[in-house]
Amino acid sequence: MSKNRLLIKFLIVSSIVILSFQTNHKTALNEELEKEILAELDASFLGVAGKFYPKKTDSNVLYNFFIDLEHGYFLTAGNKIHLFADSKRWAIIFEVNGYNNRLNQAQIQQIYIGNCIKYNKEKNSNLEYISNINFLPIIDELEFEKAMENQTNNKFINIRNKKVRFENDYKKYEKLGIKINDSNYTAKISLGEFIRYLQETNPAILNATQKELKANIPKNIPYLTTINEYHYASFYNKELPPSKQETFLLIAKILASRNIAKWQPTLKANNHWSNWVSGNL
């Protein structure tokens, strides 16, 4: 065999070895990152400080929240999961909208989990309260009551600086599966029911903006995707943490590889509000 042929053969074999090494190395790094992501999700699910959460001290109080579609104080309407990542940073944002029955306010709640989160810190007396959640008001009770008091058929309400028609026909609500609390229909439509109606008919009005979403993550971290439909397991089943759920195993793969094509769920999506009981306390 000529020297040229031997050299070509050597170069081919060397290229295959290098490519194989690079592929295996990348796979190993992705697997490690997936474990890191799942561990941080599990910590949030259990309400404890994860690797990237501020450490507990005598002078702080930590609140590490996780998505909860069955919250007793929050009547859930819409929810979704936003993913951001680059080669070093990753972030998950749970976005949930609905009615906070303790504050009498329709809200967007944003829960942040990742390795680049700017956690909210608030000092009160000698303690610092740290959390991974933001609350964005949509409609307060006074604005809602003002719309309800309008006796004309053309009722409008201000929602996040936009004028939106208020629907007061309970039959239209029931067609969408929104049950009116009062069986005799003598009561007015409630704010919680109205938010669910908007979620079914005009969901975009309830969405957080990109600027609002990025309030607690680096401005230059790339956006990957938003998951609107997914399989949700009860937050109250502590025997089934995120690391054992298909939804979050797939999310970890997407973030580690930055490949949204890895979203290939086999379980049926069930995160619609109609599948869960909430806001009943």
N, C-alpha and C positions, 0 to 999 in steps of 0.2 A: 504494500500500500504506500502511495506517495506521501511525502511529508505534508503536502497541501491537504490531502484527504484526512490525514491524521489530525491536523490542526483544526479542520472544520468539524470533525467528529468531537474533538475535545471541547471546542467552543459550544457546540450544541448541548453536550452533556452538562457542561458547566452552567449554561443558561437554565436548563431544566432544574438543576440542583438549587440554583439561586432563587428561581421562581417558586419552587416548592417550599424553600425556607421562608421566603417572604409571605407566602400564603399561609403557612402554618403559624408564623409569628403573628400575623394580623388576626387570624382566627383565635389564637390564645389571648391576645389583647382584648378582642371583642368579648370573649367569654368572661374575662375578668371584669370588664366594664359592666356587663350585664349583671353580674353578681353584685357589684357596687350599687347599681341602680335599684335592684330588687331589695337589697338590704336597707336602703334609704326609704323605700316605699313601705317596707315592713315596719320600720321605726315609726314612721308617721301613722301608720295603721294602728299601732299600739300606743301612740301618744307619748313616745319617749324621744329623747334627743338622738339623732343619727350621727354618722361620721361628720357630716358637714353642717350640723346644727350647732349653734352656740352651746357651750358647755354649761351644765347646771352648777350654780354657785349659791352661797347663802344670801346673795343680794339680788338674785333674779328669779323670775317665775317663767317657766317655759310652757307654751301651748303649741304643740305640733299637731295640726289638724289633718284630717283625711276626708275624702268625699263621702257624704252620708245622704242617701236619697230617702231615708226614713226618719229624718230628724223631727222630733216632736214639736219643736218651736219654729220650724221652717217648712211651709207648704211648698214642695218642689214643683216647678213648672218645667223649665228646660235645663239641660246639662250637656256638657261636652268636655273633651280632653284635648288640650293644645300641646304640641311637642316642639321643642327648640333644641338645637345641638350643633356643635362644630367638633373639631378633632379633640378638644380638651374639655369643653363645657357642655352640660346638658341641663335641661329644665322641663318639668311637667307642670302644666297649669290646669287644675280642675276649675271649670267655670259652671256655676249653678245659679239659676235665677228662680225667684219665687217670692213668697210672702212670709216675712218675719212677723209672727203673731205676738211677739213680746214688744217689738218696737212699733207695731202697726204701720209697717212700711214694706213696700215691694223693693227687693234688692237683687243685685248681682253679687255673688260671693266668689272670690278668686282664691284658690288654695295653691301655694307654690311648694314644689319639691324639686330639689336638684343640688348640684355642687357649685352653683354660682348665684345663690339666692341672696337678695338684700332683705333680711328679716326686719319686720316692723318692731320698733323698740319704743316703749313709753314708760317714763319714770313717774312713779307715784309714791310719795313719801321716801322711804329708804330702799324701795324695791324697783327693779326694772322688769317690765313685762315684755316678753319677746314672743312673737307669733309669726306664722306663715300664712295669714289670711287677710284679705282686703274686703271691705264692704262698700259697694257702690249703690247709692240710692237710685231707684227708678221712679217710684211714686210714693209720696207720703199720704197719710190718712186724710189730712186737710185738703189736699189737692183732689183726692178721690171724692170726698164728700161734696166739694164744690161742684164737681161734674154731676154728681147724683142729684143735687138740688135743682139743677137746670130742668125746668118743666117742659122744655120744647123737645121735639123729636130729633133735632140736630144737636146732640150732645158731643162735646169735644173735651179732651183732657191733654194736658201737657206732659209729655214723656221724654225726658232727656233732651229738652229743647226742641221737641217736635210736637206739632198739634195732631192728635190722633182721635178719630171718631170713637165715641164710647157706645158700645152695644149693650142695650138693656133688655133685650128680648131673650128670656130664659130658654125658649125653645131652641134657639140657635146654639146655646151652650150645650144643651142636652144632646143635640145631634152630634156633638163632638165628644160625647162621653163625660162631660163636666156636670156632675150632679149638684144641683142647687140645694143648699143645706135645709131650707125651710120647705117641708113637704107640701104646704098649701100655697106656696109661691106668693105669700103676702110680704115677705121680706125683700129688701133690695139685693141686687147682685153684690156679692162681697168682693173685696179687693183681691183676695186670693183666687177667687173664681175668674175674675177679670184677667189676671196675669196668665192663668192657664189658657184662657180664650185667646189672648194675644199670642201665646206660644204656638197655638194651633193655626192661627190665621195671619199673623204678622210677626214671625219670630225675630226677624232682623232688628226690629225696634228694641229688642231686649238684649242684644249682643254687646259685649264689651268691645271697645275699639282696640286696635293694635297698640296705640299709645297707652291705654289703660292696662292692657295685658302685660306690657313690658315695664310697668312701673317698678317691679321688684326683681327684674333680671337685667343683664347687660343689654344696652340698646343695640349693640352690633351682633348679638348672637343670632344665627340664621334660624328662620322659621322653617320647620319641616312639614307639618301637616296638622289638621284638626280632625279628631275622631268624633263624629256625631252619634254614631250608633255602635254599641258594644255590649258585651255580656257583663252584667254587674252582679256581684255577690254581696250579700248583706254585710254591712260594716259591723254588725253585732255578732257575726259568727267568727269568733276569734280563732277558731281552729282552721280557718281558711284564709291565711294572710295573702297579700299580693303575690308573693313568691310561689304560691301554689295555684294561682289563677291564670288561665290562658290569656286573658286580656292584658295583664301586666307583664307576662313572659314575652308576649309579642311586642309590647311597647318597649321593653328593655332591648330587644333585638333591633328595633327600628332606631333607637337612640344610639346604640353602640355602633351600628353600621352606617347610620344616616341614610338608610335605604327604606323608603316608605312602602316599597313593594312587598316588604316582609309582613305587612298587615294582611294576614290570610286567616281570619278566625273561622273556627268550625262550630262554635257555639252560637246559638241564636241570640240576637240583640234583644235586651230586655230593659234598657235603661230609661224607657219612656215613663213619665210620671204615673201613668195609669196602672203600672205593674207594682207600685209601691205605695204604702200608706204613710203619709207624713203630715206634719202640722196639726196633730190632734191633741196636743197637750195645752 
